[in-house]
């Protein structure tokens, strides 16, 4: 019995000593530095944005469908009634929440890459503008950060100008995701929505359109900028019809955020991508980024590469109710020249820029 008691006492003493050693190690261990805390906040800010854009709409839709078959079905019924009542709001300027632009999380989002906005010319609040955003990239990070969030100082650099960003109309059919998009100032890339902002919302509106669209994202790869612009003239016609000036903008570094498997033109995989794009409106890119825990691992988060968005000189456009094809071609050529000038004057280390059909 004495032997058992002695062994028990020794075991307790050893456990107590181990506990004290663990507490001493915990208390003397260095706390995470401010740099590490900032990096974590930046990573979380980007994570919530990527998850919102990739999953919020689909998950919300599946959840509402599931609730229909439960005792919580009134939630789905009420939201469906709300969507029907609110159906045309995205086409009429949306429902922007200014506080969302000032959300502090966007500063961490900006600093993760980081993203910088460069102004080259003033924009007068007495006019409306169509800002051509290039290139598309995979997720249009530069366009979102500069035109939707207030983190890069767009309102301070261009006082009196209200920026909007257009995206696929189908996104505004997804529950909750439509509210998220409208609250930030996004609107459908449709003639009705853009026409409303340029003609029935006063002056000082700047509607940013990613000209290359989903087709351009299929050619996105680091170090190479391929623009689809030659036959994209609808935005020029819209500008002429409403007398909105055309403003080129270019986000240097946008294509460096992800790695993509680019399939050659004419291949069966590229054909499938284009077919899905025509049916669904978006291009199913095969891409990857960094992992959540390490830059060296693979995942769905963008790589922390700097993005510099340069907003160029406006191309003055007259108001013509029914512009001819020749007039549209003329101002389209003027816009292309202005964009190339902007690129050549501000380019960084890029291999090439190839406008294509």
N, C-alpha and C positions, 0 to 999 in steps of 0.2 A: 504493500500500500504506500509506504514512504517513497518507493521508487516511482510509482505512478504520479504521486503528488509533486515530486521534484521535477519530473518530466513535464507535467502540466504547467508548473510555475515557469520553467525555462521557456516553454513554447509561448506563454503569454508575454514574457519579457522580450522575446525575439519579435513577436508581432507588434508590441508597443514600440520597439526600436525601429522597426521597418516603417511604421506609420509616421513616426517623428521624422525619419529620413525623407519620406515622401513629401511631408508638409514643408520641410526645410528646402527641398528641391523646388517645390512649387513656388514658395515665397521668394526664393533667390533667383529664380529663372527670369530672364529679361522679358519684359512685356513687349507685345508687338509694336513696332515703330510706327510713327505717323505715316511713313511711306507705305508700309504694308497695309495699314488700314485704308488708305486712299485707294490702293490697288484693289482691295477687296470690294470697296464701294463702287468703284468703276466697273469691275467685272459684274457685280450684281445689277448695276444699272443697264448694262448691255444685255445681260441675260433676260431681264424682265421685258425688254423691248423685243428681242428676238422671239421669245415665247409668245408675247402678245400678238405679233404679226403672223407667226406660223400656226398657232394653236387656238387662240382665243375664240375666233369665229367658229371653227369646227367643233371645239369642245362645248361651246355654248349651245350650238345647234343640237348636238347629240344629247346634252343635258335636258333641254326643253322637250325633245321628243320622248326621252325617258320619263319625264314628269307627267306626260299625258297619260301614262298607264299606271299612275300611282294616285294616292289621295291628294297629291299636290297639283293635280291637273289645272286648277284655276290659275296658277301662276303662268302656265304656258298659254292659257286662253286669254288672260289679261295682256300678256306681252304681245301676242298676235294681234289683238285689237289695237294696241298702241302702235304697232308697226304699220298696220293698215291706215290708221289715222295720220301717221307721221310719214307716210310713204314718199311724198314729194319734197320733204325738207332738204335732203342732200342736194337736190337739183336747184334749190333756192338759197344757196349760201351756207347751208348747214347750220350748226348750232355750236359756235365756238365758245370755249371757256377760257378767258384770258389767264386765269390762275394756272391753267395747265401749262402754258408757255413758260411761266415763272417757276415751275416745279423744280426744286433743287436737284432732283435726281438727274435732270438733263445736263447739269454742269459736270457731274461725274461721267455721264455718257460721252460728253464732248471731250473730256480729258483722257478717256481711255485710248483714243486713237493717236493724237488729238485731232480735232476738227477746227479749221480756221476759215473765217470769211473775209475776203479781200474786196474792198470797194475801189473801183477805178473811176466811176463817174456818178454824178448826182442823178436821182430820179425825182422829178417834180410831182408833188401830190395832186397837181391839177390834171394829170393824165392817168390813164389806165395802161397796164403793161401785160404782155405775155412774156414770161421768162422761159427761154429754152434751156433745159437742164441736160447736160451731157457729162459723162456717159451714163448709161443706165446702171451698170454694175450688176450685182446679184440682188441686193436689197435696197438700193438707193439711199445709203446711209447719209451721204453728204447733203442731198436734197432735203431729207427729213430733218436733219440736225439744224440746218441753216434756215429753212423756210417754215418749219412747224414749231420748233422750240426757240426759246429766246436766249439760249446759252451762248450763241456766237455774236449776239448784239445786232441782229438785223434791224430792229426798230430804231436803235440808236444811230446806226450808220445811214439808214434811209428813213429819216423822220417823216411821218405823215403817210407812209406806205404800209398797206395791210397785205401781208403775203398769204397766198393759198397754194396748196400743192394738190395736183390731181392724181388720181389712182383709178384702178379698174372699177367700173360701175358695179360689178358683181360682188365686190367687197361690202357694199352697202346693203346687200340682201342677207347678210349673216347677222344673227342676233347678237346684241351687245357689242360686237366688233364695230358695227355701224356707229354706235354711240361713241365709242372710243375714237374712231376716225374723225367724226364731225367735231368732237370736242377740241381736237387739235388744229382744226382749220383745213382738213382734207375734204375734197369734193370729187365727184365722179368726173372722169375725163370724157364728157359728153358735150355735144353742142349746146344743149339746153342749160347745163350747169355753168359752163364757161361763159355762154352768152348772158346769163343772168348777172354774173359777177362783173362783166364788162359793160353792161348797159343799164342795169336796174339797181345797182348797189353804190351809186355815186362814183366819185373819182378816188384815186389813190390806191386802187386795187392792183396787185401784182400776182397773176396766176402763173404758177410754175408748172410746166409740162415737161415730162421726161420724153423727149421727142423720139428716141430710138425704140422705146417701149420694150415689150417682152422679147421681140425678135433680136434686139441688140444684146440682151442678156445671154443669149446662147453662144455668143462669140467672146464673152468676157473672159479675159485671162491676164495675169500679172505681166506688166511690162509692155503690153500691147493695147492700143486703143483703137477699136474698130467702131466707127460711127455709121449708123443707118440713117441717112438724112436726104439723099438725093430725091427720092420720091415721096418724102413726107412733107406735104404742102398744105395740109388741112389747117394747121395752126396759123399759117400765113394768111389764108383766106379769112379765118376768123378775125385776125388782127385788122385786116382791111375792112371788113364789114362793120367793125365797131370802132375803128380809128384808134386801136390800142398799139402802142409802140412795142417793137420787138427788142428783147434784151437777151443776148447770149450769156450763158454762164457755163463754166467748166470746172468739174471737181477732180483735180489732180490727185491721184492715189486711190480713187474709187475702185478700180479694177484689181487692186492689190490685196483686198480684204479677204478674199476666198480663193481657193484653188478649184478649178472646174475641169471636168473631162469634156473637152470640146470635140464633137463628132464632125467629121468632114461633110461638106455639102454633097448631097447625093447618096450618103450612106443611109442604111435602113433605120438606124437610131435617130438620125437627124430628121428623117421623114416622120417618124413617130412623134418626135418633139413638136414639129410644126403642125401635125394633125391635131394633137392635144391642144396646142395653142389656139388654133382656129375654133375648136369646140368650146374650150373653157376660158379663153382669154389670157391665160398665163402660160409661160414656158416652163416645162418641168426640167430644170437644170440639174445635172448630176455634179454636185459640188460638196466641198468640205472645208472646214475651218479649223480653228484650234479647239482643244478640249477644255473642259471646265476647270480642271486642276492644273494643267500645264500647257504652255504654248507649244511644246514639242509633241504633245499628243493630238490626235485628230478628233474633231467634234463638229458642232454646228455653229459655234461662235466665231465672229470675224476676228482676223488677226489684228493686233494693235499696230496698224500702219497709219501714218499721218495723211490727212485729207485736207487739201487747200482748195476751197471753192472761190473762184474769181468771177465776179459779176462785171460784165463788160459795158461798153457804150451802147445806149439805146439807138435803134434804127427808127427814125421818124417815119410813121406810117399814116397816110391820109385815110379819111373815112369814105369808103365807097360801098354803097349798098349792094351792088352786084358786080364785083370785080371780074374782069375778063381773065382768061387763062394766061394771056401774055403779061398782065399786070401782076398776077400771082407769081409767075415765073421770075419777073423782074425783082420783086421784093424778096423772094426766096433766095435768089442769087446774092442780093445785098446782105441778107442775113448770114449766108454761108461765108461770104468774105469777111464779115465782122467776126464770126466765130473763129475762123482760121487766124485772123489777126490777133485775137485774144489769146489763142493757144500759143502762137509763135512768140508772143511777147512775154508770156508767163510760164512757158513750159519748163518742167523740171526733167529729171532723167526718165524719159519715155522713149521706147524704141521706135514707134511709128504710129501714125494716125491715118486710117484708110477709110474715107467715106465710101459707102457702097450702097447698092440698090437693096 
